[in-house]
Amino acid sequence: IGGGPSLKDVNWNILAGKKTIAINKSFLNYPNADVLYWTDSRFYSWYNQQIDEFNGIKYTIRYSVNYTGNINILKKGRRYGLESRTDTLAHGNNSGYAAINLAYHLGAKKIVLLGYDMGNVNGESHFHGGYPIKATGDDVYEKQFIPGFNQLAEDLKKKNVEVWNACKTSKLLAFPKISLERGLRFT
């Protein structure tokens, strides 16, 4: 579950019974996620109380002396591609990328991306209120985030992992696009 504006009016109950990884602040809207993942250690400083109260499994690749509770810290791997070692994540310069590598490590054979808009929509950067920092500009998505997904898609295909992007307006083209409704029909 990414944070893109396409999820603005989603009824979160539709995810009941699905295996889910909440990325960054999306766990506040879907606290029943199985896993929470973040890359930026500042995220914990902003939402530490809610993160500590989260009942799912927590992962990151950034160590912080401020972490309390049970947080699994994995190694930061290469920028692009797929890391095979289960203690390491390829990061692609963004949490959504690393979360796909994490889903692979957790045994996913079919991955449906929600909220992977990979750009601002009508001036909005997220379906939620954003973060206490300047929103990511479209040029960062285009130049730093999106390019690495092609390599990730190739590596996942070689591992027989299917990935679909359930955001019809997404700028991320490395994975086939499907409707949110179709994506939720996968088990």
N, C-alpha and C positions, 0 to 999 in steps of 0.2 A: 504494500500500500504506500504509494508515493504521496507527494503533497501537491500535485498539480491542480490548477483551477477546475479541471474537468470533474473533480469529485465534490464540487461545492454543494450540490443538492442531493447527494447520494444518501439513500436510506441504509445505514450501516447494518441493520438487521439482516440484509441480504447475504452477509458474510458468515452468518451463523453456520457452524459445522464445517467451514472451509479452513484449511491450514493457511495461516497468514503470518507474514512478516510485516510489522508496522515500521516504517522508516521515519525517523525523527519524530516530529510532532504529531504525525497521524495517529499515534497510539492514544492520544487524548480523545480523539473522536471514536476510536475503536479500541477500547481498553481490553477487549476479549481476544486480542491478537495472541498468537502462540509465542511470538518472538518480537522483540524490539531491537532495532539496529540503528546506530548512529556512528558517524565518523568524526565529526568535529567535537573535541572535548569541551568546547564552550557550551554545547547543548546540555550537558549534564549540569553545568553551573546555572543555567537558566531554568531547568525543570527537575532539579534533583529530588525534590520531595515526591513529585508524581512518578518519577522513574523508580525511586526506591519502593513505592507502593505498588508498582506494576507487578502482577502475578506471573507473567510469562518469563521466558528466558531472555536475558539481555546480553547483547554482543556489541563490541566496538573494536576498532584497531588503534585507538589512541589511549594511552595510559594517562591517568590523572591521579595525583595524590589525594584529590577530593572525593574520589569514588568511595561510596559505602555500599554495603549490601553485596549481593552476589552478581558480579558483572564479569562476563567472560571476555578477556582481552586476547584477540587474535593478532597475529603478525601482519604488518602491512607488507603486501607483496608487490609484484610488478604493477605498473600502471594499467596496462591493457592485456586482455586475454583472460584466461581462466587458470586460477591456481588450483592444482590438484591436491596439494598438502592440506589436510583438514584444519591445520592450525594457522593457515595463511589465507588472506583474501587479496585478489586483484581489486584495485580501488577505482580506476577510471576517473579519478578526480571528483567523485561524488558518491554519496551514500547509496543512491539507487543502484548504481553499478555494483558496488560491493555487496549489496543485499542479494543480488542475483547470484553472485558467487557463493554467498552463504546458503541460499536455497539449494544450490547444487550440493554443497557439503552436507546439508541436512537430508539429502536423498530425493529431492524433487526430480521428477521425470517430465512434468508438465508445469510450466510457470506462466501465470497470467499477470501481466503488469497493469496495475491500476494507478492512475494519477501520474503517469510518466509523460506529461505534456511536453517537457523539455523546452519550455519557453513561457513567456508571460502572455496572458490572454486578456485583452481589454484592460491593460494596466494592472492586472492582478497576477501575483507570482505564486500564490498558493490558495487552496480551498479554505484554509484556516487563516488566522490573522498574521501569519508570517513570523518573523523573528526580530529580536531587538538589534538587528543590523540591516544595512542596506540590502535590498532584494538583489538576487543574481540577475545581471543584465542578459539580454538575448545574445549578445556577442560571446559571452562566456559559455552559454549552452552550445552555440554553434562551433566555437573554436576549441573548447576544452572538454566539454562533456560528451557530446554526440559522436565525434569521430571514433572514439575507442570502442563503441558498441559493436561496430562491424566485426572486429576481431573476436569479441566475446561471443557474438552470434555464431561465427564459424567454429570456434572451439566447443561451444555447447552442442552444435549439430553433430560434431565428431563423437560426442559422448552420448548421442541419441536422446538429448534433452530438448523438448519442444518448448518454445517460448512464443507467447502472443502478447501483443500490445492492445489492451482494451481501452484505448483512447483514440477515437477516430480522427481527432484533430491534432494528434501528437506530431511533433517535428522529428521524432525518432523513427527512422525508417528501417532499422536493422532487423526488426521482427515484424511478421505479418500482423496487420491490424484487424481486430475483430470488435464487435460491439461488446459493451459491458455485460449485457444479458447473455450473450453466447459464452463469454469468458466464465461466467458464473455457473454455467452448466457443466463445466469440466469437474471431474471428481478427483 
